[in-house]
């Protein structure tokens, strides 16, 4: 990812998005694939209280960076409503990143 490039400038494919507090609260977890970030396509976003200015943020990670990220990527996927993505990633760790992305997109399209 280009340093200091806002997530809003990326070409994102949203795989999951879910509000994790009762209405009228706002605490969304989102997971996207950044189609223009081949080296770091896994984008985890959190929006707290109504948007990034209120709280939250986003990070795009490479496949090999997931386990080192302190954001608990598997938990984030579950909170985003797409916990099945963790199973895809875990089952394809030996594959190249694009194959993992392609499988996520294939399964996402079948839902």
N, CA, C and O atoms as a MOPAC input file, in Angstrom:
PM7 MOZYME 1SCF
protein

 N      0.84000 1    -1.17600 1     0.00000 1
 C      0.00000 1     0.00000 1     0.00000 1
 C      0.88200 1     1.23400 1     0.00000 1
 O      1.90200 1     1.27200 1     0.68800 1
 N      0.50700 1     2.21300 1    -0.74500 1
 C      1.25600 1     3.45800 1    -0.80000 1
 C      1.12000 1     4.15600 1     0.55100 1
 O      0.00200 1     4.33500 1     1.03400 1
 N      2.23800 1     4.55700 1     1.17500 1
 C      2.14100 1     5.23000 1     2.47400 1
 C      1.23300 1     6.45000 1     2.40800 1
 O      1.24800 1     7.19400 1     1.42800 1
 N      0.44700 1     6.64700 1     3.45200 1
 C     -0.44100 1     7.80000 1     3.59200 1
 C     -1.54300 1     7.86200 1     2.54700 1
 O     -2.15100 1     8.91500 1     2.35300 1
 N     -1.80700 1     6.75700 1     1.87500 1
 C     -2.89600 1     6.73500 1     0.90600 1
 C     -4.18200 1     6.36100 1     1.63400 1
 O     -4.26300 1     5.26800 1     2.19600 1
 N     -5.18100 1     7.22600 1     1.64100 1
 C     -6.41100 1     6.92100 1     2.36100 1
 C     -7.13200 1     5.71300 1     1.76500 1
 O     -7.09600 1     5.48200 1     0.55700 1
 N     -7.78300 1     4.95300 1     2.63800 1
 C     -8.50200 1     3.76600 1     2.18300 1
 C     -9.58900 1     4.15600 1     1.18400 1
 O     -9.93400 1     3.36000 1     0.31100 1
 N    -10.12500 1     5.35200 1     1.29700 1
 C    -11.17200 1     5.79500 1     0.37200 1
 C    -10.66000 1     5.93500 1    -1.06000 1
 O    -11.46100 1     6.00100 1    -1.99200 1
 N     -9.34500 1     5.98100 1    -1.25100 1
 C     -8.77600 1     6.07600 1    -2.59300 1
 C     -8.53500 1     4.71000 1    -3.22600 1
 O     -8.19700 1     4.62900 1    -4.40700 1
 N     -8.70400 1     3.63900 1    -2.45900 1
 C     -8.45300 1     2.29800 1    -2.96800 1
 C     -9.68300 1     1.76000 1    -3.68500 1
 O    -10.80600 1     2.20100 1    -3.43800 1
 N     -9.45500 1     0.80800 1    -4.57100 1
 C    -10.55000 1     0.11000 1    -5.24200 1
 C    -10.89100 1    -1.10200 1    -4.38300 1
 O    -10.21400 1    -2.12900 1    -4.43300 1
 N    -11.95700 1    -0.96000 1    -3.59400 1
 C    -12.30400 1    -1.98200 1    -2.61700 1
 C    -13.51900 1    -2.79300 1    -3.05000 1
 O    -14.48400 1    -2.26200 1    -3.60000 1
 N    -13.44200 1    -4.08500 1    -2.78900 1
 C    -14.57300 1    -4.98400 1    -2.95800 1
 C    -14.96700 1    -5.41100 1    -1.54600 1
 O    -14.22000 1    -6.13000 1    -0.88300 1
 N    -16.12100 1    -4.97700 1    -1.09300 1
 C    -16.55400 1    -5.28900 1     0.26400 1
 C    -17.05800 1    -6.72500 1     0.32300 1
 O    -17.96700 1    -7.11500 1    -0.41000 1
 N    -16.44900 1    -7.49700 1     1.20800 1
 C    -16.82600 1    -8.88800 1     1.41100 1
 C    -17.76700 1    -9.00900 1     2.60700 1
 O    -18.69000 1    -9.82400 1     2.58300 1
 N    -17.55000 1    -8.22100 1     3.63800 1
 C    -18.40800 1    -8.25100 1     4.81500 1
 C    -18.44700 1    -6.91000 1     5.50800 1
 O    -17.46400 1    -6.17000 1     5.51300 1
 N    -19.60900 1    -6.59700 1     6.10200 1
 C    -19.79700 1    -5.35600 1     6.84500 1
 C    -20.94600 1    -5.57900 1     7.81300 1
 O    -22.03500 1    -5.99600 1     7.41900 1
 N    -20.69000 1    -5.29400 1     9.09300 1
 C    -21.73000 1    -5.54200 1    10.09100 1
 C    -21.58200 1    -4.57800 1    11.26500 1
 O    -20.48000 1    -4.33700 1    11.75900 1
 N    -22.72000 1    -4.03300 1    11.69700 1
 C    -22.76100 1    -3.18800 1    12.87800 1
 C    -22.80000 1    -4.11200 1    14.08900 1
 O    -23.63200 1    -5.01800 1    14.14800 1
 N    -21.91100 1    -3.89400 1    15.05400 1
 C    -21.79600 1    -4.77800 1    16.19900 1
 C    -22.35500 1    -4.21400 1    17.49300 1
 O    -22.02300 1    -4.70800 1    18.57000 1
 N    -23.19500 1    -3.19400 1    17.41400 1
 C    -23.87100 1    -2.67400 1    18.59700 1
 C    -25.34900 1    -2.50700 1    18.26700 1
 O    -25.72300 1    -2.34100 1    17.10600 1
 N    -26.18300 1    -2.55300 1    19.30100 1
 C    -27.61800 1    -2.33300 1    19.04700 1
 C    -27.85800 1    -0.93500 1    18.48800 1
 O    -27.13500 1     0.01100 1    18.80000 1
 N    -28.87800 1    -0.83000 1    17.66500 1
 C    -29.24100 1     0.47600 1    17.12600 1
 C    -29.69800 1     1.35400 1    18.27100 1
 O    -30.31300 1     0.81200 1    19.19000 1
 N    -29.46400 1     2.63500 1    18.31100 1
 C    -28.93300 1     3.44700 1    17.23200 1
 C    -27.41800 1     3.59300 1    17.26000 1
 O    -26.89400 1     4.55400 1    16.69700 1
 N    -26.70300 1     2.68200 1    17.88900 1
 C    -25.25000 1     2.78200 1    17.96100 1
 C    -24.57400 1     2.50900 1    16.62300 1
 O    -25.20900 1     2.06800 1    15.66500 1
 N    -23.27400 1     2.78000 1    16.58100 1
 C    -22.51500 1     2.62200 1    15.34600 1
 C    -21.12600 1     2.09500 1    15.68400 1
 O    -20.28500 1     2.82200 1    16.21400 1
 N    -20.89600 1     0.82500 1    15.37300 1
 C    -19.56900 1     0.23100 1    15.49700 1
 C    -19.46300 1    -0.87300 1    14.44100 1
 O    -19.70100 1    -2.05000 1    14.71100 1
 N    -19.10200 1    -0.44900 1    13.24300 1
 C    -19.03500 1    -1.35100 1    12.10000 1
 C    -17.64500 1    -1.95800 1    11.96400 1
 O    -16.62800 1    -1.28700 1    12.13900 1
 N    -17.63500 1    -3.23400 1    11.65100 1
 C    -16.43400 1    -3.93600 1    11.22100 1
 C    -16.65100 1    -4.27900 1     9.75600 1
 O    -17.71500 1    -4.76600 1     9.37600 1
 N    -15.63100 1    -4.02100 1     8.92900 1
 C    -15.72400 1    -4.29600 1     7.50500 1
 C    -14.47400 1    -5.02600 1     7.04200 1
 O    -13.38000 1    -4.83000 1     7.57200 1
 N    -14.66500 1    -5.86400 1     6.04900 1
 C    -13.53400 1    -6.52400 1     5.40500 1
 C    -13.69100 1    -6.34200 1     3.91200 1
 O    -14.75100 1    -6.60000 1     3.34300 1
 N    -12.61200 1    -5.89000 1     3.28700 1
 C    -12.60100 1    -5.65000 1     1.84700 1
 C    -11.39400 1    -6.34700 1     1.23000 1
 O    -10.41900 1    -6.67300 1     1.90700 1
 N    -11.49500 1    -6.55900 1    -0.06100 1
 C    -10.32400 1    -6.90400 1    -0.86200 1
 C     -9.97400 1    -5.65900 1    -1.65500 1
 O    -10.82200 1    -5.09800 1    -2.35000 1
 N     -8.73200 1    -5.22900 1    -1.55200 1
 C     -8.25600 1    -4.05400 1    -2.28600 1
 C     -7.71500 1    -4.54100 1    -3.62200 1
 O     -6.59100 1    -5.03700 1    -3.70500 1
 N     -8.52300 1    -4.39600 1    -4.66300 1
 C     -8.17400 1    -4.96100 1    -5.96900 1
 C     -6.97100 1    -4.28000 1    -6.61900 1
 O     -6.37200 1    -4.83500 1    -7.54000 1
 N     -6.61600 1    -3.09600 1    -6.15400 1
 C     -5.46900 1    -2.39800 1    -6.72800 1
 C     -4.23000 1    -2.48000 1    -5.82700 1
 O     -3.27200 1    -1.73100 1    -6.01800 1
 N     -4.25300 1    -3.37800 1    -4.86000 1
 C     -3.12800 1    -3.56800 1    -3.93700 1
 C     -2.72500 1    -5.03900 1    -3.93400 1
 O     -2.95700 1    -5.73900 1    -2.94900 1
 N     -2.13100 1    -5.51000 1    -5.01200 1
 C     -1.80300 1    -6.93100 1    -5.14700 1
 C     -0.90000 1    -7.43800 1    -4.02400 1
 O     -0.98100 1    -8.60700 1    -3.64800 1
 N     -0.05100 1    -6.57800 1    -3.49000 1
 C      0.86600 1    -7.01000 1    -2.43100 1
 C      0.20200 1    -7.01500 1    -1.05000 1
 O      0.64400 1    -7.74200 1    -0.16000 1
 N     -0.85400 1    -6.21200 1    -0.86100 1
 C     -1.55500 1    -6.12800 1     0.43100 1
 C     -3.06200 1    -6.00000 1     0.17600 1
 O     -3.63700 1    -4.92900 1     0.36800 1
 N     -3.69000 1    -7.08300 1    -0.25300 1
 C     -5.09300 1    -6.97900 1    -0.66000 1
 C     -6.12300 1    -7.12100 1     0.45300 1
 O     -7.30200 1    -6.85200 1     0.22300 1
 N     -5.71600 1    -7.53500 1     1.65900 1
 C     -6.66400 1    -7.82300 1     2.72500 1
 C     -6.86200 1    -6.57700 1     3.59000 1
 O     -5.98400 1    -6.21500 1     4.37300 1
 N     -8.00700 1    -5.92900 1     3.44800 1
 C     -8.25000 1    -4.64000 1     4.08100 1
 C     -9.28200 1    -4.78800 1     5.20500 1
 O    -10.42300 1    -5.19200 1     4.97800 1
 N     -8.85300 1    -4.45300 1     6.39900 1
 C     -9.68500 1    -4.52100 1     7.59200 1
 C    -10.02100 1    -3.09000 1     8.00900 1
 O     -9.13100 1    -2.26000 1     8.19600 1
 N    -11.31500 1    -2.81700 1     8.15100 1
 C    -11.75400 1    -1.46300 1     8.46200 1
 C    -12.70400 1    -1.49800 1     9.65700 1
 O    -13.48600 1    -2.43500 1     9.81800 1
 N    -12.62500 1    -0.48000 1    10.47400 1
 C    -13.50800 1    -0.35000 1    11.62700 1
 C    -13.99100 1     1.09500 1    11.68600 1
 O    -13.20400 1     2.03000 1    11.54000 1
 N    -15.27500 1     1.26500 1    11.89800 1
 C    -15.87500 1     2.59800 1    11.98600 1
 C    -16.64700 1     2.67000 1    13.30000 1
 O    -17.57300 1     1.89300 1    13.53400 1
 N    -16.25600 1     3.60400 1    14.14300 1
 C    -16.84500 1     3.73100 1    15.47700 1
 C    -17.50400 1     5.09500 1    15.61000 1
 O    -16.86400 1     6.12200 1    15.38200 1
 N    -18.75500 1     5.10800 1    15.97000 1
 C    -19.43700 1     6.35800 1    16.27700 1
 C    -19.82400 1     7.19600 1    15.08400 1
 O    -20.19100 1     8.35800 1    15.26300 1
 N    -19.76200 1     6.67100 1    13.88300 1
 C    -20.25400 1     7.43300 1    12.74200 1
 C    -19.23300 1     7.75600 1    11.67700 1
 O    -19.55200 1     8.49400 1    10.74500 1
 N    -18.04800 1     7.25300 1    11.76600 1
 C    -17.08000 1     7.49500 1    10.71500 1
 C    -15.67700 1     7.63500 1    11.25200 1
 O    -15.45600 1     7.59800 1    12.46300 1
 N    -14.73300 1     7.79500 1    10.35200 1
 C    -13.32300 1     7.84300 1    10.73700 1
 C    -12.98400 1     9.06000 1    11.58400 1
 O    -12.06500 1     9.00900 1    12.40200 1
 N    -13.70900 1    10.14300 1    11.40000 1
 C    -13.41500 1    11.30900 1    12.22700 1
 C    -13.85300 1    11.07500 1    13.67100 1
 O    -13.29600 1    11.66300 1    14.59900 1
 N    -14.84800 1    10.21800 1    13.85500 1
 C    -15.30400 1     9.89500 1    15.20600 1
 C    -14.43000 1     8.80400 1    15.82300 1
 O    -14.23200 1     8.78300 1    17.03800 1
 N    -13.92000 1     7.92400 1    15.01600 1
 C    -13.07100 1     6.84000 1    15.50500 1
 C    -13.04600 1     5.69700 1    14.53000 1
 O    -13.99700 1     5.48800 1    13.77800 1
 N    -11.96800 1     4.96000 1    14.53900 1
 C    -11.82300 1     3.83000 1    13.63900 1
 C    -10.62000 1     4.00700 1    12.74300 1
 O     -9.75800 1     4.85100 1    12.99000 1
 N    -10.57500 1     3.20800 1    11.71100 1
 C     -9.47800 1     3.27000 1    10.77100 1
 C     -9.45600 1     2.03200 1     9.91500 1
 O    -10.36500 1     1.20600 1     9.98300 1
 N     -8.42700 1     1.89800 1     9.11100 1
 C     -8.31000 1     0.76200 1     8.20300 1
 C     -6.84400 1     0.42600 1     7.98800 1
 O     -5.95900 1     1.27200 1     8.11700 1
 N     -6.62200 1    -0.84000 1     7.65400 1
 C     -5.27600 1    -1.29800 1     7.32600 1
 C     -5.38600 1    -2.36800 1     6.25300 1
 O     -6.28000 1    -3.21300 1     6.29500 1
 N     -4.48600 1    -2.32800 1     5.30500 1
 C     -4.39500 1    -3.37400 1     4.28900 1
 C     -3.14600 1    -4.19500 1     4.58100 1
 O     -2.07100 1    -3.64700 1     4.82500 1
 N     -3.30300 1    -5.51200 1     4.55200 1
 C     -2.21200 1    -6.41300 1     4.90800 1
 C     -1.95600 1    -7.44100 1     3.83000 1
 O     -2.84100 1    -7.79400 1     3.05200 1
 N     -0.72300 1    -7.91300 1     3.80500 1
 C     -0.33800 1    -9.03200 1     2.95300 1
 C     -0.70200 1   -10.33100 1     3.67200 1
 O     -0.90500 1   -10.33600 1     4.88600 1
 N     -0.78100 1   -11.40300 1     2.94000 1
 C     -1.09500 1   -12.71000 1     3.50800 1
 C     -0.13800 1   -13.06500 1     4.64100 1
 O     -0.56500 1   -13.55600 1     5.68600 1
 N      1.14400 1   -12.81900 1     4.43900 1
 C      2.13500 1   -13.17500 1     5.45900 1
 C      2.12700 1   -12.23800 1     6.66600 1
 O      2.79400 1   -12.52200 1     7.66100 1
 N      1.39100 1   -11.13000 1     6.60100 1
 C      1.33000 1   -10.17800 1     7.71300 1
 C      0.14400 1   -10.42400 1     8.65900 1
 O      0.09000 1    -9.83900 1     9.74100 1
 N     -0.79000 1   -11.27000 1     8.26900 1
 C     -2.02400 1   -11.41900 1     9.04000 1
 C     -1.78100 1   -11.83900 1    10.48600 1
 O     -2.31400 1   -11.22000 1    11.40700 1
 N     -0.99100 1   -12.87100 1    10.69200 1
 C     -0.81200 1   -13.39000 1    12.04600 1
 C     -0.03100 1   -12.44500 1    12.95300 1
 O     -0.17700 1   -12.50900 1    14.17400 1
 N      0.78100 1   -11.58200 1    12.39000 1
 C      1.55000 1   -10.62800 1    13.19400 1
 C      0.73900 1    -9.37800 1    13.54500 1
 O      1.12100 1    -8.62300 1    14.43900 1
 N     -0.37400 1    -9.15800 1    12.84900 1
 C     -1.20000 1    -7.98300 1    13.10100 1
 C     -1.90200 1    -8.12300 1    14.44800 1
 O     -2.57200 1    -9.13000 1    14.67800 1
 N     -1.76900 1    -7.14200 1    15.34800 1
 C     -2.39200 1    -7.24200 1    16.66800 1
 C     -3.91300 1    -7.06700 1    16.63300 1
 O     -4.56200 1    -7.15200 1    17.67500 1
 N     -4.48400 1    -6.82800 1    15.46800 1
 C     -5.92200 1    -6.60300 1    15.35200 1
 C     -6.78100 1    -7.84800 1    15.34000 1
 O     -7.99200 1    -7.75600 1    15.13700 1
 N     -6.17600 1    -9.03000 1    15.55500 1
 C     -6.96000 1   -10.27300 1    15.60900 1
 C     -7.83500 1   -10.43000 1    14.36300 1
 O     -9.05700 1   -10.29000 1    14.42500 1
 N     -7.19100 1   -10.72100 1    13.23500 1
 C     -7.89000 1   -10.74100 1    11.95400 1
 C     -9.05300 1   -11.72600 1    11.89700 1
 O    -10.06600 1   -11.42600 1    11.26600 1
 N     -8.94200 1   -12.87800 1    12.52700 1
 C    -10.03900 1   -13.85100 1    12.49200 1
 C    -11.27100 1   -13.29200 1    13.22100 1
 O    -12.39600 1   -13.42300 1    12.73900 1
 N    -11.05200 1   -12.68000 1    14.36100 1
 C    -12.14100 1   -12.07600 1    15.12100 1
 C    -12.76700 1   -10.92900 1    14.32600 1
 O    -13.98800 1   -10.77300 1    14.31400 1
 N    -11.93900 1   -10.13800 1    13.67000 1
 C    -12.43600 1    -9.02900 1    12.85300 1
 C    -13.34700 1    -9.55800 1    11.73900 1
 O    -14.40700 1    -8.98700 1    11.48200 1
 N    -12.93700 1   -10.64600 1    11.08000 1
 C    -13.75400 1   -11.22600 1    10.01600 1
 C    -15.10500 1   -11.69100 1    10.54700 1
 O    -16.13400 1   -11.48200 1     9.90400 1
 N    -15.10300 1   -12.31500 1    11.71100 1
 C    -16.36200 1   -12.76000 1    12.31200 1
 C    -17.25400 1   -11.56500 1    12.60400 1
 O    -18.45100 1   -11.60100 1    12.31800 1
 N    -16.68600 1   -10.50900 1    13.17000 1
 C    -17.46600 1    -9.31400 1    13.48700 1
 C    -17.96400 1    -8.59800 1    12.23700 1
 O    -18.96500 1    -7.88300 1    12.28700 1
 N    -17.27000 1    -8.78700 1    11.11800 1
 C    -17.69100 1    -8.19300 1     9.84600 1
 C    -18.74000 1    -9.05600 1     9.13900 1
 O    -19.24000 1    -8.68900 1     8.07600 1
 N    -19.06700 1   -10.20900 1     9.73900 1
 C    -20.08600 1   -11.07300 1     9.15100 1
 C    -19.57700 1   -11.98500 1     8.05600 1
 O    -20.36200 1   -12.52300 1     7.27600 1
 N    -18.26500 1   -12.16300 1     7.99200 1
 C    -17.69400 1   -13.02500 1     6.94900 1
 C    -16.60200 1   -13.92500 1     7.53300 1
 O    -15.50400 1   -14.03100 1     6.98600 1
 N    -16.92700 1   -14.56400 1     8.64700 1
 C    -15.96700 1   -15.45000 1     9.30000 1
 C    -15.47400 1   -16.57900 1     8.41800 1
 O    -14.39300 1   -17.12000 1     8.64900 1
 N    -16.25400 1   -16.93900 1     7.40800 1
 C    -15.86800 1   -17.99300 1     6.46600 1
 C    -14.57200 1   -17.65700 1     5.73400 1
 O    -13.87800 1   -18.56300 1     5.27100 1
 N    -14.23200 1   -16.37100 1     5.62200 1
 C    -12.99600 1   -15.96300 1     4.94200 1
 C    -11.77400 1   -16.52400 1     5.67300 1
 O    -10.78500 1   -16.88600 1     5.03600 1
 N    -11.83600 1   -16.59800 1     6.99600 1
 C    -10.71600 1   -17.15500 1     7.77000 1
 C    -10.46800 1   -18.60800 1     7.38200 1
 O     -9.31900 1   -19.03800 1     7.28200 1
 N    -11.53500 1   -19.36000 1     7.16300 1
 C    -11.38500 1   -20.76000 1     6.74200 1
 C    -10.70700 1   -20.84500 1     5.37400 1
 O     -9.86000 1   -21.70900 1     5.15000 1
 N    -11.08100 1   -19.95200 1     4.47000 1
 C    -10.45500 1   -19.92400 1     3.13700 1
 C     -8.96800 1   -19.62700 1     3.27600 1
 O     -8.13600 1   -20.32800 1     2.70000 1
 N     -8.63500 1   -18.60200 1     4.03100 1
 C     -7.23200 1   -18.20900 1     4.19600 1
 C     -6.44100 1   -19.33000 1     4.86100 1
 O     -5.36100 1   -19.69600 1     4.39600 1
 N     -6.98100 1   -19.87500 1     5.95000 1
 C     -6.26700 1   -20.93000 1     6.66900 1
 C     -6.05400 1   -22.17500 1     5.81500 1
 O     -5.02100 1   -22.83500 1     5.92700 1
 N     -7.00800 1   -22.49500 1     4.97600 1
 C     -6.89100 1   -23.70600 1     4.15100 1
 C     -5.99600 1   -23.51500 1     2.93100 1
 O     -5.64300 1   -24.48400 1     2.25900 1
 N     -5.63000 1   -22.26600 1     2.64300 1
 C     -4.84500 1   -22.00100 1     1.42600 1
 C     -3.55600 1   -21.24200 1     1.72500 1
 O     -3.05200 1   -20.52000 1     0.86500 1
 N     -3.02600 1   -21.39500 1     2.91100 1
 C     -1.80700 1   -20.67700 1     3.31400 1
 C     -0.61500 1   -20.93400 1     2.40100 1
 O      0.25000 1   -20.07000 1     2.25800 1
 N     -0.55700 1   -22.09200 1     1.79300 1
 C      0.57400 1   -22.41100 1     0.92500 1
 C      0.38600 1   -21.90900 1    -0.50100 1
 O      1.29800 1   -22.01400 1    -1.32100 1
 N     -0.78000 1   -21.37000 1    -0.80000 1
 C     -1.05600 1   -20.84300 1    -2.13400 1
 C     -0.53900 1   -19.40900 1    -2.25300 1
 O     -0.24400 1   -18.75700 1    -1.25100 1
 N     -0.43600 1   -18.94000 1    -3.47700 1
 C     -0.05100 1   -17.54500 1    -3.66100 1
 C     -1.24000 1   -16.64600 1    -3.31500 1
 O     -2.38900 1   -17.08700 1    -3.32100 1
 N     -0.94800 1   -15.40200 1    -3.02100 1
 C     -1.96600 1   -14.46100 1    -2.56900 1
 C     -3.11200 1   -14.33100 1    -3.56000 1
 O     -4.27500 1   -14.30800 1    -3.15600 1
 N     -2.80700 1   -14.24600 1    -4.84500 1
 C     -3.87000 1   -14.06000 1    -5.83400 1
 C     -4.82500 1   -15.24500 1    -5.85000 1
 O     -6.02300 1   -15.06100 1    -6.06800 1
 N     -4.32600 1   -16.45400 1    -5.62500 1
 C     -5.20200 1   -17.63300 1    -5.56400 1
 C     -6.14900 1   -17.54600 1    -4.37300 1
 O     -7.31600 1   -17.92400 1    -4.47300 1
 N     -5.64900 1   -17.05200 1    -3.25700 1
 C     -6.48900 1   -16.88500 1    -2.06600 1
 C     -7.56400 1   -15.83600 1    -2.34900 1
 O     -8.73500 1   -16.04800 1    -2.03600 1
 N     -7.17500 1   -14.71700 1    -2.93500 1
 C     -8.12400 1   -13.66200 1    -3.28500 1
 C     -9.18600 1   -14.19800 1    -4.23900 1
 O    -10.37700 1   -13.95100 1    -4.05200 1
 N     -8.75200 1   -14.93000 1    -5.25800 1
 C     -9.69100 1   -15.48800 1    -6.23700 1
 C    -10.70100 1   -16.42100 1    -5.57600 1
 O    -11.88200 1   -16.40000 1    -5.92300 1
 N    -10.24800 1   -17.24100 1    -4.62500 1
 C    -11.14800 1   -18.16000 1    -3.93200 1
 C    -12.15000 1   -17.40200 1    -3.06000 1
 O    -13.32200 1   -17.77200 1    -2.99400 1
 N    -11.69200 1   -16.34900 1    -2.39600 1
 C    -12.61200 1   -15.53000 1    -1.58900 1
 C    -13.67800 1   -14.91200 1    -2.49100 1
 O    -14.86500 1   -14.93800 1    -2.16300 1
 N    -13.25800 1   -14.36000 1    -3.61900 1
 C    -14.21200 1   -13.75100 1    -4.54400 1
 C    -15.18200 1   -14.78600 1    -5.10000 1
 O    -16.37100 1   -14.50300 1    -5.24400 1
 N    -14.69700 1   -15.96000 1    -5.40700 1
 C    -15.55200 1   -17.03700 1    -5.92900 1
 C    -16.60600 1   -17.40700 1    -4.89800 1
 O    -17.78600 1   -17.51500 1    -5.22900 1
 N    -16.19200 1   -17.60100 1    -3.65100 1
 C    -17.15900 1   -17.98900 1    -2.60500 1
 C    -18.08800 1   -16.83600 1    -2.26300 1
 O    -19.26400 1   -17.05800 1    -1.97400 1
 N    -17.59100 1   -15.63000 1    -2.28900 1
 C    -18.42700 1   -14.45500 1    -1.99800 1
 C    -19.53400 1   -14.34000 1    -3.03600 1
 O    -20.67100 1   -14.00000 1    -2.71100 1
 N    -19.19500 1   -14.62400 1    -4.27400 1
 C    -20.18000 1   -14.55700 1    -5.34600 1
 C    -21.26300 1   -15.61100 1    -5.25500 1
 O    -22.32300 1   -15.46200 1    -5.86400 1
 N    -21.01500 1   -16.67200 1    -4.50600 1
 C    -22.00500 1   -17.73400 1    -4.39000 1
 C    -22.97700 1   -17.50400 1    -3.23800 1
 O    -23.94200 1   -18.25300 1    -3.08300 1
 N    -22.73000 1   -16.47500 1    -2.42900 1
 C    -23.63400 1   -16.19700 1    -1.29700 1
 C    -24.82400 1   -15.39700 1    -1.75200 1
 O    -25.69300 1   -15.06800 1    -0.94500 1

